[in-house]
């Protein structure tokens, strides 16, 4: 893992260059997100990274970004 400017961290991956996105949320939302994420992983067979990308794409589409 290499660190770039500021707090942005980049993770090298064989298929893509990933950048960490840090969100500050209340603890109860974090726990609910983690539970939901692992349920989706088990139900859908998608990876954690695939689901995280889906969350971000949904957010961007919702706000027309």
N, C-alpha and C positions, 0 to 999 in steps of 0.2 A: 504494500500500500504506500502510495506516495502522497505527500501533501503539497498543494499548490497555494496560490495567494489566498490570504484570509483564512476563514474557517472551512473553505471548500476542500473536501477530501475526495480523491479519485482512486478508484479500485480497478486494477487491470483484470480483465476477463478475456478468455480466448475468443469470444464472439462479439464483444462490445466493450467500450470504455464506459464504465459506470461512475457516476458522481453521487456522493451521499447527500441526501436532503434531510436536514434536521428540523423536526417539528416539535414545538413545545405545546403540550396539551395536558389537561388534567389527568391524574392517575387513573380515574375510573374509565375515561375514554380510551386510554392506552390499554388497559386490561381488556376492555370489550373488543378493541381492534385486534389484539393478539388472539383472543379466543376465536373471533370470526375468521381471521386469517388462517389459523390452523384447521378450522372446520372446512374452509374452502379448499385448502390444500388436500385434505383427506377426501373430500367429496368430488373435486374436479380433476385431481391428478396434476394440476398446474404447479409450477414451482413458486416459491415465495417471491422471487424476482418478477415472474410473469404477473402475479397478482398485484404487486406493488406498482408495476408499470400500468396495469389496468386502472388502478385507483387514480393515478396521476392523469391518465388520458381522460377518464370520466370527469375529473375536476375541470380540466382544460376545456373539454367540450361543453360542459354545463355553463361555463362563463364565457364561451365564445373566444377563447384565447388561442 
